[in-house]
Amino acid sequence: MRMISSVALVVVAGFAAPSDAQQACEPSGDVGYVCGVTNPEDLVLVPGTSWIVSSGMADGAGFYLVDAKAGTATVLPFAAEHDPIFASCATPPSPQQLNTHGLSLRANGPGRAKLYVVGHGAREAIEVFDVDSTGARPTLTWRGCVPMPEGLAANSVASFADGGIVATVLFMPGTTFADAVVDRKPTGAVYEWSPGAAGFELIEGTELPANNGIEVSADGREIYVASSGLQTIVAFSHSNPARQLRTTRPLPFTPDNVHMGPDGRLLTAGMANDVPECGGPPGPQHDIAKLAACPRPTIAMAIDPATMRDTVIATTSADAKFSNATMVLTVDGQAWIGSFSGDKIARAPLR
């Protein structure tokens, strides 16, 4: 048994909702919202519960705990107890700086799970937390981190059963948004860390135009990567990633995060591409700020990883209240949709 040393108890500061938030949080047709969050870029369901953990992609935002039944969100603090397996990272991230991005959650026993988090702000690293859902509300305890290689920022993360981690890098130094979406040049890659390794290593052959979301198969033999530049999901062999196994067709939206759904299909979502009032498909007329400023519809899909055939499971219309979709999570017959730039989580009916 590994020795666990107590480090500190840290609490994430919250963001106060504006006084007129109630009106801004009213439903838009059949799309409802959960408010009181900041840039909820990714969401994961705590196994066996109706609790959702949301990231907050802004310095100091940390985590939110979402009650899927009540439709409410509160700040989720975390404690810290260092696990020596993360030898190069013994200090928890500063809650005043922690900026959380992609999430991955793996169950490891009744009421227990590991949460892997792309962290920015405090440092560029994959932060690792224990999730305990045996009480009235889930709790988080920081265990350690794996720093990203110098000069690189991760985007999304997934884990293997042995504790290994894979993370995507969207843009390598010297590459640009235009390189990925206009010229379709490789700008990113997948990096891997195994317990006991000194740090992350590049998985050669995984370079794509804007490596975004990532997920692994249940048996760990395949890795699924969203290419936001190609607007596809690509299946790689874990043992021989230089050979792409399968790919989807070009999707009608920019795929962002990718998660394995409860039925074994990959779930992904993003902003619709061809929106004339927003300048059409992503291209040389855009940069990320321009894309974020114009409301685009959301498209959410389930993809069979064996065939890469896709099925639309939910959509939202262009709405100034909610845009910049990044992911979809299915809970209690609803599609829960995150955003890289917004103050709410959307809830849309499943088709």
C-alpha positions as CSV (number, residue, x, y, z in Angstrom):
1,M,0.0,0.0,0.0
2,R,1.3,3.4,-0.9
3,M,1.8,6.0,1.9
4,I,-0.5,9.0,1.6
5,S,0.7,12.2,3.2
6,S,-1.6,15.0,4.1
7,V,-0.8,18.3,2.5
8,A,-3.5,20.9,2.9
9,L,-7.2,21.7,2.7
10,V,-7.9,24.1,-0.1
11,V,-11.2,25.7,-1.1
12,V,-12.1,27.1,-4.5
13,A,-13.5,30.6,-4.5
14,G,-16.9,31.0,-6.2
15,F,-18.3,33.4,-8.7
16,A,-21.3,35.4,-7.7
17,A,-24.2,35.4,-10.1
18,P,-25.4,38.8,-11.2
19,S,-28.7,40.2,-9.7
20,D,-30.6,39.8,-13.0
21,A,-29.4,36.2,-13.5
22,Q,-32.8,34.7,-13.0
23,Q,-34.1,36.3,-16.2
24,A,-31.0,35.3,-18.1
25,C,-31.5,31.7,-16.9
26,E,-35.1,31.3,-18.2
27,P,-35.5,28.5,-20.7
28,S,-35.3,29.1,-24.5
29,G,-38.1,26.9,-25.7
30,D,-37.4,23.3,-24.8
31,V,-33.7,24.1,-23.9
32,G,-33.2,24.8,-20.2
33,Y,-30.2,26.1,-18.4
34,V,-28.2,25.6,-15.2
35,C,-26.6,29.0,-14.3
36,G,-24.0,30.2,-11.8
37,V,-21.0,28.7,-13.6
38,T,-18.1,30.2,-15.6
39,N,-17.0,28.6,-18.9
40,P,-18.2,25.0,-18.1
41,E,-16.0,23.5,-20.7
42,D,-16.4,19.8,-19.7
43,L,-18.8,17.7,-17.6
44,V,-18.6,14.2,-16.1
45,L,-21.2,12.2,-14.3
46,V,-20.3,10.8,-10.9
47,P,-21.0,7.0,-11.3
48,G,-24.2,5.8,-9.6
49,T,-25.5,9.3,-8.8
50,S,-27.2,12.3,-10.4
51,W,-24.3,14.5,-9.6
52,I,-22.2,16.1,-12.4
53,V,-18.8,17.7,-11.9
54,S,-18.2,20.6,-14.2
55,S,-14.9,22.3,-15.1
56,G,-14.5,26.1,-15.0
57,M,-12.2,27.4,-17.7
58,A,-11.2,30.7,-16.1
59,D,-8.5,31.4,-13.6
60,G,-9.9,30.6,-10.1
61,A,-13.1,29.0,-11.4
62,G,-12.0,25.5,-10.3
63,F,-14.9,23.0,-10.2
64,Y,-18.7,23.1,-9.9
65,L,-21.0,20.4,-8.5
66,V,-24.2,20.2,-10.5
67,D,-27.3,18.5,-9.1
68,A,-28.9,17.0,-12.2
69,K,-32.3,16.5,-10.5
70,A,-32.6,20.0,-9.0
71,G,-30.9,21.7,-11.9
72,T,-28.5,23.7,-9.7
73,A,-24.8,24.3,-9.5
74,T,-22.5,25.1,-6.6
75,V,-18.8,25.6,-6.2
76,L,-17.0,22.3,-5.4
77,P,-14.0,22.7,-3.1
78,F,-11.2,20.1,-2.7
79,A,-9.0,18.8,0.0
80,A,-5.4,17.6,-0.7
81,E,-3.4,14.5,0.3
82,H,-0.4,13.8,-1.8
83,D,0.1,10.3,-3.4
84,P,3.9,9.6,-3.8
85,I,3.2,8.0,-7.2
86,F,3.2,11.6,-8.5
87,A,6.7,12.1,-7.3
88,S,7.4,15.2,-9.4
89,C,4.3,17.1,-8.1
90,A,3.8,17.3,-4.3
91,T,2.0,20.7,-4.0
92,P,-1.7,21.1,-4.8
93,P,-2.7,23.8,-7.3
94,S,-3.6,27.3,-6.1
95,P,-7.4,27.6,-5.9
96,Q,-7.1,31.3,-6.7
97,Q,-5.4,30.4,-10.0
98,L,-6.8,27.0,-11.0
99,N,-8.3,27.0,-14.4
100,T,-9.9,23.7,-15.3
101,H,-10.4,22.5,-18.9
102,G,-11.0,18.9,-20.1
103,L,-12.1,16.2,-17.6
104,S,-12.0,12.4,-17.5
105,L,-13.5,10.3,-14.7
106,R,-12.8,6.6,-14.1
107,A,-14.7,4.5,-11.5
108,N,-12.4,2.5,-9.2
109,G,-14.8,0.9,-6.7
110,P,-18.3,1.5,-5.1
111,G,-18.6,5.2,-4.5
112,R,-15.1,5.9,-5.6
113,A,-13.6,7.3,-8.8
114,K,-10.5,9.1,-10.2
115,L,-10.9,12.5,-11.8
116,Y,-8.2,13.6,-14.3
117,V,-8.2,17.3,-15.0
118,V,-6.5,19.5,-17.6
119,G,-5.3,22.3,-15.4
120,H,-4.1,25.8,-16.5
121,G,-3.5,29.0,-14.5
122,A,-1.7,27.6,-11.5
123,R,0.5,25.5,-13.8
124,E,0.2,23.4,-17.0
125,A,-0.4,19.9,-15.8
126,I,-2.9,17.0,-15.5
127,E,-4.2,17.2,-12.0
128,V,-5.5,14.0,-10.4
129,F,-8.2,13.9,-7.8
130,D,-10.1,11.1,-5.8
131,V,-13.9,11.4,-5.9
132,D,-15.8,10.1,-2.9
133,S,-19.5,9.8,-3.5
134,T,-20.4,7.7,-0.4
135,G,-21.7,10.7,1.5
136,A,-24.6,13.1,0.9
137,R,-22.5,15.1,-1.7
138,P,-19.4,14.0,-3.7
139,T,-16.1,15.3,-2.4
140,L,-12.8,15.8,-4.2
141,T,-9.3,15.2,-2.8
142,W,-6.2,16.2,-4.8
143,R,-3.6,13.4,-5.1
144,G,-1.0,14.8,-7.4
145,C,-0.3,15.9,-10.9
146,V,1.8,15.2,-14.0
147,P,3.3,18.4,-15.4
148,M,3.0,18.9,-19.2
149,P,6.3,19.2,-21.1
150,E,7.8,22.7,-21.2
151,G,5.9,25.0,-23.5
152,L,2.9,22.8,-24.0
153,A,-0.7,23.2,-22.8
154,A,-3.0,20.2,-22.7
155,N,-6.6,20.4,-24.0
156,S,-8.3,17.1,-23.1
157,V,-7.4,14.0,-21.1
158,A,-8.3,10.3,-20.8
159,S,-7.0,7.5,-18.6
160,F,-6.3,3.7,-18.8
161,A,-7.2,1.1,-16.2
162,D,-3.6,0.9,-15.0
163,G,-3.5,4.7,-14.2
164,G,-1.8,5.7,-17.4
165,I,-2.9,9.0,-18.9
166,V,-3.2,10.3,-22.5
167,A,-3.6,14.0,-23.2
168,T,-4.0,16.1,-26.3
169,V,-2.2,19.2,-27.3
170,L,-4.3,21.4,-29.6
171,F,-1.5,23.7,-30.9
172,M,2.3,23.0,-30.7
173,P,4.5,26.0,-30.5
174,G,4.6,27.9,-33.7
175,T,1.3,26.6,-35.1
176,T,-1.9,28.6,-35.4
177,F,-5.7,28.3,-35.6
178,A,-5.4,29.1,-39.4
179,D,-2.9,26.2,-39.8
180,A,-5.5,23.8,-38.5
181,V,-8.8,25.0,-39.9
182,V,-7.7,26.6,-43.2
183,D,-4.7,24.7,-44.3
184,R,-5.6,21.4,-42.4
185,K,-2.0,21.0,-41.3
186,P,-1.1,19.0,-38.2
187,T,-0.8,21.4,-35.3
188,G,-1.2,19.1,-32.3
189,A,-0.6,15.5,-31.0
190,V,-1.3,13.1,-28.2
191,Y,1.1,12.7,-25.2
192,E,1.2,9.7,-22.8
193,W,2.3,9.1,-19.2
194,S,2.6,5.8,-17.4
195,P,2.9,5.4,-13.6
196,G,6.6,5.5,-12.8
197,A,7.6,7.5,-15.9
198,A,9.5,10.7,-15.6
199,G,6.9,12.7,-17.6
200,F,4.8,12.8,-20.7
201,E,6.1,11.5,-24.0
202,L,4.9,12.2,-27.5
203,I,3.0,9.4,-29.2
204,E,4.4,9.6,-32.7
205,G,1.8,9.2,-35.5
206,T,-1.0,11.0,-33.6
207,E,-0.4,14.4,-35.1
208,L,-3.6,16.0,-36.4
209,P,-5.0,19.4,-37.3
210,A,-6.0,20.6,-33.8
211,N,-6.1,17.5,-31.6
212,N,-9.0,18.2,-29.3
213,G,-11.1,15.7,-27.3
214,I,-9.7,12.3,-26.4
215,E,-11.1,9.0,-25.1
216,V,-10.0,5.4,-24.9
217,S,-11.8,2.1,-25.4
218,A,-12.9,0.0,-22.5
219,D,-10.1,-2.5,-23.1
220,G,-7.5,0.2,-23.6
221,R,-6.6,-1.0,-27.1
222,E,-7.8,2.1,-29.0
223,I,-7.6,5.8,-28.6
224,Y,-10.2,8.2,-30.1
225,V,-9.1,11.7,-30.9
226,A,-11.2,14.6,-32.2
227,S,-9.6,16.7,-34.9
228,S,-11.2,20.1,-34.9
229,G,-9.4,21.0,-38.0
230,L,-10.6,18.0,-40.0
231,Q,-13.9,17.9,-38.1
232,T,-13.6,14.2,-37.6
233,I,-13.0,11.6,-34.9
234,V,-10.0,9.4,-35.5
235,A,-9.5,5.9,-34.0
236,F,-5.8,5.0,-33.3
237,S,-4.4,1.7,-32.2
238,H,-2.8,2.2,-28.7
239,S,0.0,-0.3,-29.6
240,N,0.6,1.1,-33.1
241,P,-0.7,4.7,-33.3
242,A,1.2,5.5,-36.5
243,R,-1.6,3.6,-38.4
244,Q,-5.1,5.2,-38.2
245,L,-7.7,2.5,-37.8
246,R,-10.9,4.3,-38.7
247,T,-12.3,7.8,-39.0
248,T,-15.7,9.4,-39.2
249,R,-16.9,11.4,-42.1
250,P,-16.3,15.1,-41.8
251,L,-19.0,16.2,-39.3
252,P,-21.3,19.2,-39.7
253,F,-19.9,20.8,-36.6
254,T,-16.5,21.3,-35.0
255,P,-16.1,18.3,-32.6
256,D,-14.6,19.3,-29.3
257,N,-14.6,16.9,-26.2
258,V,-15.2,13.2,-26.6
259,H,-16.5,10.8,-23.9
260,M,-17.7,7.2,-23.9
261,G,-21.4,7.1,-23.4
262,P,-23.3,4.5,-21.2
263,D,-24.2,2.4,-24.3
264,G,-20.6,2.2,-25.6
265,R,-20.9,4.9,-28.2
266,L,-18.7,8.0,-28.3
267,L,-20.5,11.2,-27.4
268,T,-19.3,14.5,-28.9
269,A,-20.7,18.0,-29.6
270,G,-19.7,21.3,-30.9
271,M,-20.7,24.5,-32.8
272,A,-22.5,24.1,-36.2
273,N,-20.1,24.9,-39.0
274,D,-22.0,26.4,-41.9
275,V,-23.8,29.4,-40.3
276,P,-24.0,32.2,-42.9
277,E,-24.8,34.9,-40.4
278,C,-21.6,34.0,-38.5
279,G,-19.4,34.0,-41.7
280,G,-19.9,30.4,-42.8
281,P,-17.7,27.5,-42.0
282,P,-14.5,28.2,-40.0
283,G,-11.9,29.6,-42.3
284,P,-9.5,32.5,-42.9
285,Q,-12.2,35.0,-42.1
286,H,-12.3,33.7,-38.5
287,D,-10.2,33.6,-35.4
288,I,-11.3,32.0,-32.1
289,A,-12.6,35.2,-30.7
290,K,-14.8,35.9,-33.7
291,L,-16.2,32.4,-33.6
292,A,-17.0,32.8,-29.9
293,A,-18.7,36.1,-30.5
294,C,-21.4,34.9,-32.9
295,P,-24.1,32.5,-31.6
296,R,-24.1,29.2,-33.4
297,P,-26.4,26.2,-33.1
298,T,-25.2,23.2,-31.2
299,I,-25.1,19.7,-32.7
300,A,-24.5,16.6,-30.5
301,M,-23.8,13.2,-31.8
302,A,-23.3,9.6,-30.7
303,I,-20.7,7.6,-32.7
304,D,-20.3,3.9,-32.9
305,P,-16.6,3.3,-32.4
306,A,-16.6,0.1,-34.4
307,T,-18.0,1.6,-37.5
308,M,-17.7,5.4,-36.9
309,R,-21.3,5.9,-38.0
310,D,-22.9,8.9,-36.4
311,T,-26.3,9.7,-35.1
312,V,-27.6,13.2,-34.0
313,I,-28.9,12.9,-30.5
314,A,-29.6,16.6,-29.7
315,T,-29.5,20.1,-31.1
316,T,-30.0,23.6,-30.0
317,S,-30.8,26.7,-32.1
318,A,-28.5,29.7,-32.3
319,D,-29.2,31.7,-29.2
320,A,-27.4,34.6,-27.6
321,K,-28.0,32.9,-24.2
322,F,-25.9,29.9,-25.1
323,S,-23.3,29.1,-27.7
324,N,-19.7,27.8,-28.0
325,A,-20.7,24.2,-27.3
326,T,-17.9,21.8,-26.3
327,M,-19.4,18.5,-25.2
328,V,-22.5,16.5,-24.5
329,L,-23.4,14.3,-21.5
330,T,-26.6,12.2,-21.3
331,V,-28.3,12.1,-17.9
332,D,-31.9,11.2,-17.1
333,G,-33.1,11.5,-20.7
334,Q,-31.5,14.9,-21.3
335,A,-28.5,16.1,-23.2
336,W,-26.2,18.3,-20.9
337,I,-24.1,20.6,-23.0
338,G,-21.0,22.5,-21.9
339,S,-19.4,25.7,-23.3
340,F,-15.9,27.1,-23.5
341,S,-17.2,30.7,-23.2
342,G,-20.5,31.2,-21.3
343,D,-22.2,31.4,-17.9
344,K,-24.5,28.4,-18.1
345,I,-24.9,24.7,-19.0
346,A,-27.6,23.8,-21.4
347,R,-30.1,21.0,-21.0
348,A,-31.8,19.9,-24.3
349,P,-34.2,17.0,-24.9
350,L,-32.6,13.8,-26.4
351,R,-33.9,12.8,-29.8
